[in-house]
Every structure is written in C-alpha cells, then in structure tokens.
Amino acid sequence: MLNADPQELAKFSDLAHRWWDPESEFRPLHQINPLRLEWINALAPVAGQQVLDVGCGGGI
C-alpha cells in the first residue's frame, strides 16, 4: 500500500536536480545553511559524528 500521492512524488522528483544548485530558486536554503549548522553545533557539537537531518526540505 502506498501512502504517498504519486503526483506529489513526481513534482518533487522533477525538482530534485535543482535542490543542490546554489543559484536555483532554492538559493535561500543554501544561504541559511551555515547559520543553521552553527546553531546546531553550538547546542550539540557534531564534529566527527554522522548526522541525519530528517525533514529538512532540500536536504542541505
């Protein structure tokens, strides 16, 4: 049983190649990521750790 809407999956699949382009419409995600990582690292240092960012939108 599939609990995801195939149209939604297709929509995001079509966008996938642009998530990682820092000049795309997702540029703001790339711009805020260093600040976000600073904040996370201040609360829980992650150096030398493996981190999984769940529910992060573009997965940056």
HELIX and SHEET records of a PDB file:
HELIX    1   1 PRO A    6  TRP A   19  1                                  14    
HELIX    2   2 ARG A   27  LEU A   43  1                                  17    
END                                                                             
